[in-house]
Amino acid sequence: MPTKRVAILTAGGLAPCLSSAIGGLIERYSELHPSVEILCYKEGYKGLLQGNSVVVTPAMRSKAGLLHLFGGSPIGNSRVKLTNIKDCLKRGLVKEGQDPQKVAADQLVKDGVSVLHTIGGDDTNTAAADLAKFLKSNGYGLTVVGLPKTIDNDVFPIRQSLGAWTAAEEGARYFGNVVAEQGANPRMLIVHEVMGRACGWLTAATAAKYRRHVTRMDFLDELPINRARYDVHGIFVPEMAIDLAAEATRLKAVMDRVGGVNIFISEGAGVESIVKEMEAKGEAVPRDAFGHIKLDAVNPGAWFGKQFGSMIGAEKTLVQKSGYFARSAPANVDDLRLIKSCTDLAVDCAMRAEGGVIGHDEDRGGVLRAIEFERIKGGKPFDIDTPWFVDLLQQIGQPKGPKLAGGHH
């Protein structure tokens, strides 16, 4: 059926692209197809199930460009999985005997929506894939066009997810202030915990961005604000095996020489070891609706701080997490450029009823296209053999550990 009304929703965690992606879609429709009506479902799939939406007015269209200046999602997010009937029922989003996918599909039909734009990570887009499959198999004439949001940059087969570049830059900026805490205490260990459940890309990229900044700075080497004190001394990601004893020996030598140690870790690094330790003590390992381990309860940063702190003779250990600071930022110039190309193509695909997730397809020569939903999969590991990461480890004097099969779920 002709595209007369489109809907937008954002879901999952925040990333520095959600607001801009919404703005980009509204701008493009207004530019090329002003007669197409746009509505936004509030709070992701939760809003879709509840029929909670807002129509984009002409006044909102005229100010859509302002959304590029903001982080977060102006229409709200939620973590709802349509195929998890038990969780939807428990949260009061559906009634006993209802199928959440059918409730969502019926709401789209009721609202006269012919295209649904989902902006989210692997969970959001696999949920969109499930919904698209349900719509097709049950004869609903609707098209789903997704946009890939994840600061982890871990979606197959998408080369670069929206918001990841910005998150790395913001995480580096965050640590640029935190590192000054080295002057607050002798023999300080600072643990910078970066988001990344099963993928170390963001941790590696954040460390690389930060170190690039440090190498361009001028220091007073006669005082303890020298480059060695401000440098990155260790990077630990889920895809790389960690020899704690060997690393402790190396980092203790850094501590003795420099007077402080800075390490960057992914929030998913070492999780298997931590979980085994918890289970050995008979402690429950909490998980979310998607079955993911709740990392705030596991707290890898504190665990690493405790392990290394005593082994390297730190007088004080400081654990700092840049995740919420980084993921809530507005998109930077690089992401704005990527978002623009993706939202423009998303509108083109919507108008010709071509579903899929917009991204540079690594399996098709890196071409920007609507990637088939059945090929979208989360959990893409960071390749620790990537040349820039290998070079980074060499520069900081850290041996590259053996590659693991992937991250931890």
ZAMARGU-4260 file (C-alpha; in steps of 0.2 Angstrom, whole numbers, plus 5000, padded with zeros to 4 digits):
<rodrens>
0) 5000/5000/5000 | 5006/5018/4997 | 5017/5025/5011 | 5006/5038/5019 | 5010/5037/5037
5) 5027/5031/5045 | 5031/5028/5063 | 5047/5030/5072 | 5053/5021/5089 | 5069/5020/5098
10) 5073/5006/5110 | 5087/4998/5121 | 5101/5008/5129 | 5105/5026/5124 | 5118/5030/5111
15) 5124/5047/5104 | 5114/5045/5088 | 5096/5042/5093 | 5090/5061/5094 | 5100/5065/5078
20) 5093/5049/5068 | 5075/5055/5073 | 5079/5072/5067 | 5087/5066/5051 | 5072/5055/5047
25) 5059/5069/5050 | 5070/5081/5039 | 5072/5069/5025 | 5053/5065/5024 | 5049/5084/5026
30) 5061/5088/5012 | 5056/5074/4999 | 5039/5068/5005 | 5030/5082/5015 | 5013/5074/5013
35) 5019/5058/5023 | 5013/5059/5041 | 5025/5054/5054 | 5021/5048/5072 | 5033/5043/5086
40) 5029/5029/5098 | 5035/5034/5116 | 5046/5023/5125 | 5050/5010/5112 | 5041/4994/5110
45) 5032/4998/5126 | 5024/5013/5118 | 5019/5003/5103 | 5011/4989/5113 | 5001/5003/5123
50) 4997/5014/5108 | 5006/5028/5116 | 5012/5040/5102 | 5014/5058/5097 | 5011/5065/5079
55) 5025/5075/5072 | 5017/5092/5069 | 5022/5105/5056 | 5030/5115/5070 | 5040/5100/5076
60) 5046/5097/5058 | 5052/5115/5056 | 5063/5112/5071 | 5069/5094/5068 | 5086/5101/5065
65) 5088/5105/5083 | 5088/5086/5087 | 5105/5085/5080 | 5111/5095/5095 | 5105/5083/5108
70) 5109/5067/5116 | 5097/5054/5123 | 5081/5050/5114 | 5067/5064/5114 | 5054/5050/5112
75) 5061/5038/5126 | 5067/5021/5126 | 5063/5004/5135 | 5069/4987/5135 | 5055/4976/5129
80) 5056/4960/5119 | 5040/4956/5110 | 5044/4937/5109 | 5046/4937/5128 | 5027/4935/5132
85) 5030/4931/5150 | 5040/4947/5153 | 5027/4957/5143 | 5013/4950/5153 | 5022/4953/5170
90) 5025/4971/5165 | 5006/4973/5161 | 5010/4977/5143 | 4998/4963/5136 | 4984/4953/5144
95) 4983/4934/5147 | 4982/4925/5131 | 4988/4939/5120 | 5003/4938/5108 | 5014/4954/5110
100) 5018/4953/5092 | 5000/4953/5086 | 4996/4967/5098 | 5010/4977/5091 | 5005/4973/5073
105) 4987/4977/5076 | 4992/4994/5084 | 5002/4998/5068 | 4987/4994/5058 | 4975/5004/5069
110) 4987/5019/5068 | 4987/5018/5049 | 5006/5015/5049 | 5013/5008/5033 | 5032/5009/5038
115) 5040/5007/5055 | 5057/5014/5058 | 5066/5006/5072 | 5082/5014/5079 | 5091/5002/5091
120) 5105/4989/5093 | 5105/4971/5090 | 5091/4967/5102 | 5080/4981/5095 | 5083/4975/5077
125) 5082/4957/5080 | 5065/4961/5088 | 5061/4971/5073 | 5066/4956/5062 | 5054/4945/5072
130) 5041/4958/5070 | 5044/4960/5051 | 5043/4941/5049 | 5027/4940/5059 | 5019/4954/5049
135) 5024/4946/5032 | 5018/4928/5038 | 5001/4935/5044 | 4998/4946/5029 | 5000/4963/5036
140) 5005/4976/5023 | 5019/4984/5033 | 5037/4988/5030 | 5050/4989/5044 | 5066/4999/5041
145) 5079/4999/5055 | 5094/5009/5059 | 5109/5002/5069 | 5112/5010/5086 | 5125/5003/5097
150) 5140/5010/5105 | 5148/4993/5106 | 5149/4992/5087 | 5145/4974/5088 | 5131/4970/5075
155) 5134/4958/5060 | 5137/4962/5046 | 5137/4981/5049 | 5154/4989/5048 | 5150/5004/5059
160) 5135/5007/5070 | 5128/5024/5073 | 5134/5033/5089 | 5150/5022/5092 | 5163/5035/5086
165) 5155/5048/5097 | 5155/5037/5112 | 5173/5033/5110 | 5177/5052/5109 | 5167/5056/5124
170) 5174/5042/5134 | 5191/5049/5130 | 5186/5066/5135 | 5179/5059/5152 | 5195/5051/5156
175) 5205/5067/5152 | 5198/5074/5168 | 5198/5058/5178 | 5217/5055/5175 | 5221/5071/5185
180) 5216/5061/5201 | 5234/5053/5199 | 5240/5068/5209 | 5227/5065/5223 | 5236/5050/5230
185) 5253/5041/5229 | 5253/5025/5220 | 5236/5027/5213 | 5228/5014/5202 | 5214/5021/5191
190) 5202/5009/5182 | 5192/5016/5168 | 5177/5004/5165 | 5170/5007/5148 | 5154/5000/5141
195) 5155/4984/5131 | 5146/4968/5137 | 5153/4956/5124 | 5163/4967/5113 | 5179/4977/5116
200) 5178/4989/5102 | 5173/5004/5112 | 5186/5001/5125 | 5200/4999/5112 | 5193/5014/5102
205) 5191/5025/5118 | 5209/5021/5124 | 5216/5025/5106 | 5206/5042/5106 | 5212/5046/5123
210) 5230/5041/5120 | 5231/5051/5104 | 5225/5066/5114 | 5239/5063/5127 | 5253/5062/5113
215) 5248/5079/5107 | 5249/5087/5124 | 5264/5097/5131 | 5269/5092/5149 | 5280/5098/5163
220) 5291/5083/5164 | 5300/5090/5179 | 5283/5089/5189 | 5272/5073/5191 | 5261/5079/5177
225) 5271/5070/5164 | 5266/5060/5149 | 5270/5043/5157 | 5258/5047/5172 | 5244/5052/5160
230) 5247/5038/5148 | 5236/5022/5146 | 5246/5007/5154 | 5234/4992/5151 | 5219/4988/5140
235) 5208/4973/5144 | 5194/4967/5132 | 5182/4952/5132 | 5190/4944/5116 | 5207/4943/5124
240) 5213/4931/5137 | 5221/4940/5152 | 5236/4933/5162 | 5233/4942/5178 | 5249/4937/5186
245) 5260/4942/5171 | 5250/4958/5169 | 5252/4962/5188 | 5270/4960/5186 | 5271/4972/5171
250) 5260/4985/5179 | 5269/4984/5196 | 5285/4989/5186 | 5275/5004/5179 | 5269/5009/5196
255) 5286/5008/5203 | 5293/5018/5189 | 5279/5031/5186 | 5270/5032/5202 | 5253/5028/5195
260) 5244/5016/5184 | 5229/5019/5172 | 5220/5004/5164 | 5205/5003/5152 | 5193/4988/5154
265) 5177/4983/5145 | 5163/4980/5157 | 5162/4962/5150 | 5180/4958/5152 | 5184/4944/5164
270) 5165/4941/5167 | 5167/4922/5166 | 5180/4923/5180 | 5169/4934/5191 | 5153/4923/5188
275) 5162/4907/5192 | 5168/4916/5208 | 5150/4921/5212 | 5143/4904/5209 | 5156/4895/5219
280) 5150/4906/5234 | 5132/4901/5230 | 5128/4919/5225 | 5114/4921/5212 | 5119/4929/5195
285) 5106/4942/5190 | 5100/4943/5172 | 5089/4954/5162 | 5074/4950/5151 | 5085/4946/5137
290) 5095/4934/5147 | 5110/4945/5148 | 5120/4945/5165 | 5117/4962/5174 | 5134/4969/5174
295) 5131/4982/5187 | 5128/4968/5199 | 5144/4959/5194 | 5154/4975/5194 | 5170/4970/5183
300) 5178/4987/5187 | 5178/4984/5205 | 5184/4966/5203 | 5199/4971/5192 | 5203/4985/5204
305) 5203/4973/5219 | 5214/4960/5209 | 5227/4972/5203 | 5226/4984/5217 | 5234/4972/5230
310) 5246/4964/5217 | 5254/4980/5211 | 5255/4988/5228 | 5242/5002/5225 | 5239/5014/5240
315) 5222/5019/5232 | 5211/5011/5219 | 5199/5022/5210 | 5186/5015/5198 | 5177/5026/5186
320) 5164/5022/5173 | 5162/5033/5158 | 5147/5024/5150 | 5132/5035/5154 | 5143/5051/5151
325) 5148/5044/5134 | 5132/5036/5128 | 5121/5051/5132 | 5131/5064/5121 | 5125/5072/5105
330) 5133/5065/5089 | 5149/5071/5084 | 5154/5076/5066 | 5159/5059/5060 | 5143/5051/5067
335) 5132/5065/5060 | 5139/5062/5043 | 5135/5043/5045 | 5118/5046/5052 | 5114/5058/5037
340) 5118/5045/5024 | 5109/5031/5033 | 5093/5041/5037 | 5092/5047/5018 | 5093/5029/5012
345) 5081/5023/5026 | 5068/5035/5018 | 5072/5030/5001 | 5069/5011/5006 | 5053/5015/5015
350) 5046/5024/5000 | 5049/5008/4989 | 5043/4996/5004 | 5061/4989/5005 | 5063/4982/5023
355) 5080/4979/5032 | 5093/4987/5043 | 5102/5001/5035 | 5121/5000/5036 | 5137/4997/5027
360) 5137/4978/5023 | 5153/4970/5027 | 5148/4954/5017 | 5144/4964/5001 | 5160/4975/4999
365) 5155/4988/5012 | 5140/4995/5002 | 5127/5005/5011 | 5111/4996/5009 | 5096/4989/5018
370) 5103/4973/5025 | 5091/4958/5026 | 5084/4956/5044 | 5088/4938/5044 | 5107/4942/5042
375) 5107/4954/5057 | 5115/4947/5072 | 5122/4954/5088 | 5138/4949/5097 | 5150/4953/5084
380) 5167/4952/5093 | 5181/4965/5091 | 5195/4958/5081 | 5210/4960/5092 | 5222/4957/5077
385) 5216/4974/5070 | 5232/4983/5065 | 5228/4999/5075 | 5224/4989/5091 | 5240/4979/5089
390) 5250/4995/5087 | 5242/5002/5102 | 5246/4988/5113 | 5264/4988/5107 | 5265/5007/5110
395) 5260/5005/5129 | 5271/4989/5131 | 5257/4977/5134 | 5259/4959/5126 | 5243/4954/5116
400) 5235/4940/5124 | 5228/4925/5115 | 5211/4928/5106 | 5196/4921/5114 | 5181/4914/5103
405) 5171/4930/5107 | 5164/4940/5121 | 5154/4934/5136 | 5135/4934/5137
</rodrens>
